[in-house]
């Protein structure tokens, strides 16, 4: 008797995904209700389903006379070892969670670029977008070393998980997925079994395509309402169908498909953002903008003024839970900040609440994990939750600790003056700096400490000197009261601005010469002691003297 892969003329490979009754080159084999994997038994030409309970499956004949044999499951000890071996430890996942918090704020920063046409709107929008970045960066700079030294997030969440008798439940509610999934399935469908196998370290599927070609009808309801044997019997006649998405017959490699999807998604994103900004600009004008501004930015009456910010956090968390994405919520309020409808002082607690709301979806998804993975999944979700709570306790309760607001306003002013600074900020904070930190971390924690400690000390010194220069320069030595002793390019962006301006003018089209302006009145610069200023004109102007 010949195995399926040997009948095709190739070596027996493992694993092969099984779902439905597959018809490939004339071979047919039975349906397994959940995504299972065929493993080749060493030394034989037959296969076994490793995660299937001892159920007798009938052999299905093929047109050519060969059959695919189904044997008993693999040894229970090997299967248990594979299940108990975690793909990623909780302690190793905590830094990844912190990095994801930083990465999720890049979307609203890109949204702010859509308002670069007006300097005032751009200043407000960029400040409102980067307040999220500043909060995440400051939280990581404080909490990551604390976690590495003490492991407090790991210990606290471990105690929480151990104190509750947590049982797996249903999947997290898909509020928006019900609307978006039918459209995304028409664009691309991925084979999740390949992704799972690669995640658990199965090298045999590393070169397999992630694009799903063959699909099966939705059989979730049928398989959940009956036993496993009944489900197999009732779905034995289910045949595989070709998937219905635009990349099913293209033959393109995964890299090309990924680049096409990335470029297309960026074009759609930018188009939607531009239309959103234009629509808000046309709607929120006059009395409408004034009414909305008063309602959103008004505090509760005394003595409950301090409750306003926390109420805004609850609103941000609720809205984020509904849309199931903090990026969507913060990107939606960024144009409103640019238009002046929402102040940055009100946007800050809304953003913090959004950080809390995005963790609820992860917690609900963790509760739907299998029993053997439930504790680790729930603990990782709690780490994300407690990280955001810790950041809020650091940077919100006291007005003097709300450094992200002041940092964001400074970035907004700098960006309004040098608009190219926004692109430089994106490249440095979300590409170059994370890549540099990742590269250094690959050399070990000794290299990370050796590079990070001097850099952190230098950064703290510069911040301290800047604060003293602006508030009490007399406490500093005379040479340190300004940064003029350094080369100009080290304390000013004007040299770089000149280079960028000259570079852009070389490639810019010559603008048409504007018509001559009418005569204008110029105010003569007078010393402060002059009692009454007078208006004067340069000699080459012929305007009437007032």
Secondary structure, 3 states (H helix, E strand, C coil): CCCHHHHCCCCCCCCEEECCEEEECCEEECCCCCCEEEEECCCCCCEEECCCCCCCCCCCCCCCCCCCCEECCCCHHHHHHHHHCCCCCHHHHHHHHHHHHHHCCHHHHHHHHCCCCCHHHHHHHHHHHHHHHHHHHHHHHHHHHHHHHHCHHHHHHHHHHHHCCCCCCCCCCCCCHHHHHHHHHHHCCECHHHHHHHHCCCHHHCCCCCECCEECCCCHHHHHCCCHHHHHHHCCCCECEECCCCCCCCCCCHHHHHHHHHHHHHHHHHHHHHHHHHHHHHHCCCHHHHHHHHHHHCCCCCCCCCHHHHHHHHHHHHHHHHHCCHHHHHHHHHHHHHCCCCCHHHHHHHHHHHHHHHHHHHHHHHHCCCHHHHHHHHHHHHHHHHHHHHHHHHHCCCHHHCHHHHHHHHHHHHHHHCCCHHHHHHHHHHHHHHHHHHHHHCCCHHHHHHHHHHHHHHHHHHHHHHHHHHHCHHHCCHHHCCCCCCCHHHHCCHHHHHHHHHHHHHHCCCCCCCCCCCCCCCECCCCCCCCCCCECCCCCCCCCCC
